[in-house]
Every structure is written in C-alpha cells, then in structure tokens.
C-alpha cells in the first residue's frame, strides 16, 4: 500500500470514527508530510495530530487508528533496537530503580514465565513510555497471544498475554524496590502512580499489537471500524457504558448554561415590552402630535422556569441517567426547575435533587423512593393524564416544558388532547427522542403523532443535543 493510499484511508477512518476532519485539514496533513522525516514514526504521528486533531477527546481514537494504518516495523523478537523505535536507551533508566530487580534480559522466545515477569518488573520500574516496553509487549503477544482458530489460521488475543504475565501482581514487589520501608508517604503515592501508568501502557501496547496482527490477517479497514469507540460527544445515550456516563458528566454543565441562555433569548425576543407612553408622546411632538414611532419599555431580565418530564423505563435507562444529570445541572440556570419521572405512573422527583445532594445518589434513590411504576411498562397516555390532574399547575406562561423519552407507549392511548393542552399552556415545549429517526413509528412508537403536538428532535448523543440547543436561537 502506497503512502498516498494510507493517507487517504487513514483520514477516511478518522471521519468514520467521528473525528471531524475537513478537506482543507487533510490537505494540510499531506503538506506536512513533505517537511518531516517519514522514517521517524513518532514525527509522522505528531505531524498528523497537529493538523487533524482539534480536541483532546479525539486523541485516543486517533492514536489507535494511526497504529493500524502506520504500524511499527517488526522484525522479530530480539530485545535490541528495531525500526520505528527511537532512543532505545531511554527505557533503560529503570535499571537503577533498585538492585532488587532482575536485570538480565531473557531470550523472549524460550525464557520461563518467571524470567519474563522479572524483565517486565524492571521495565515497569523505568520509563512507562520507553520503546523497550512496547517491544517487550510485541514479543509477549508473539509468545502467548496466538491461539489456533481454524486449520491453518491463527487468532490473536490480549487476555492470554496478561494472564501469563499478570502485571497487576507485581505492584507489591515494585513498591518494595522503589520505596523500600518508606510506606504511607508521598513517595509511595508517586510510586503507585508510576507503576499504574506503566501497567496501563503495557496493556495498551499489547492491545495495539493484537489489533495490528488482526489487521494483517483480515484487512486494516475491517478492524478499524470496530477498534475505536466514538468520541464521548458522539456516544449513543442508549448504548453508553457506566464509564462513558461518568465521562458525560463533564459535558452536562456547559450544555445546561447554553440551554438556559437560549431559552432566555427566545423569551426576550418572542414578547415585546409594555408601551412607554411618556417617551412615545414626547417623540410625537416632532410629528405634530401623531405617534408615528412608538417606544416600548425594556423588559426586565428573566430566567425562565423549566418543567422536565423524563421517561425512566428500562428501554431508555442510560438516556434517563444522562438527562437526570442534565436536570441537576439546570437547577442553577433557571428560576425554578421541577422534575418528574415516569414509566406508567408519574411522580415529582425535584426533592431528590435538592442543593447539596450528590447527583448519583439521587439517581440511585429514584427507583426506590419515586412512585413511577405500576406494571413496569411505559404508558405515555396515562402519564400525561395523571400529570395534568396532579401537577397541571406546574406548567404556565413562564414555563418551558421539556419531555425526554422514546415515545413508545406499548400500544396504549396516546392522550394527544391532554398533551396539546399542556403544550399550549407552556411558553415553549420540546421533545427529545433518543431513538434514531429511522425507528420512529416502528412497533409501538407514536413519535409522529406526538411530534405533531410538540416539536420532536432526535437526540442520541451530545452532538445532537448541542445542535438542538443552537437551533433554539
């Protein structure tokens, strides 16, 4: 594969992974290749990163795809320098970490596991970013990572490598070597962080080499499509993992501030102030007493009120988790926020998000303390009717109504007249649906029917939520 083909495929893979790369940025990257040493793999990596990456959140996916499209040149299992690795001696600083660590470099292909663990311990005590650690990881994948799949075909896995060497079990030994008896102080904390970083780098190097070997067997395009998780702002709410939901918490507060600002702008522009009679009469003197120009009093600054109706059923559990985080952040931006959760019954949960409450604790209490489920199956029609009966006064002319859910009501009556009455009573009403638009009106979905009453927006990730907020202006 030529360098041009690799460049085009790499840029296309970045775009498929959700990294925004414009045509101009792709051309800038191609121009940068003309002024660097193409045999220096790390210079090549940084040239691409400088021209194509704009946000830190995209760097991890970029590195994974770079390693697939521009793999290191591997020529065997020897411990000496190999093409693509620079400054080999940088990784040898760990030799002085402690005299207690084994310094002899084994023959990776034939050494006993105990010798290999000794060698790994020495590397972990040194520079976690050393080329030697990456070479050792590649050798260990060659030694332990291959498994016979089909006749004449080998599959590659990370787990057998990590199981054989068990780097996590070396922590106590490394602490003894690095800090000795000086336990419990700052030195131990620094050593633990250093060891943890080294272990993580080793695991990443093993995973990268496994991906490289799979790409050699099946094609780089195929493995590239599955090797990279999308950036956190493009993670589908309905498929977000627990770790990704934790990372999404950092995206919530900026979105809350922007949503409040947009709704305030709509309020300010959507309604004119009261007539300034004295100024209008004074101006009319220049036109013979005819009020050709009228003047209005400036409106007082207004922080809108918000009512949130959130579907908490199992089908949208991850989405409701995120929207409750958003609701918690919105408290600081609105004069009044009232939050309601529902499945086939509706209950106010504002009390769970009182100031000073831990938001994750509040979400955990939702299932046990809120009366939101009778039979455990979503019923939007019943929810809207009960909401109007019990909490109808919460929606008024100063209120923005925000409904969050997939509009799937298990074939029950949608209660459209009730929803229409609530929407007309509110100043603004919006519906955010976490399902792809292509799935609306399939099965028990009533998306189009509800969308004819309340404007419905597809909202599957942070990017779409941000676009919805921008469109409010």
Secondary structure, DSSP 8 states (H G I E B T S, - for coil): --HHHHHHHHHHHHHHTT----HHHHHHHHHHGGGS-TT-HHHHHHHHHHHH--SGGGHHHHHHHHHHHS------S-SS--TT---GGGGGGGGGS-TTS------TTT--HHHHHHHHHHHHTS-TT-HHHHHHHHHHIIIIIEEE-STT-EEE-SHHHHHHH-GGGGHHHHHHHHHTT--SSHHHHHHHHHHHHHHHHHHHHHHHHHHHHHHHHH-HHHHHHHH----GGG--GGG--HHHHHHHHHHHHHHHHHHHHHHHHHHHHHS---B-HHHHHHHHGGGTT---S--B--------EEEEEEE-SGGGHHHHHHHHHHHHHHTTTSS-EEEEEESSSEEE-GGGG-TT--HHHHHHHHHHH----SSSS--HHHHHHHHHHHHGGG--TTEEEEEES--B-TT----HHHHHHHHHHSSEEEEEE-S-GGGTTSTTB-HHHHHTTS-EEE--SHHHHHHHHHHT-
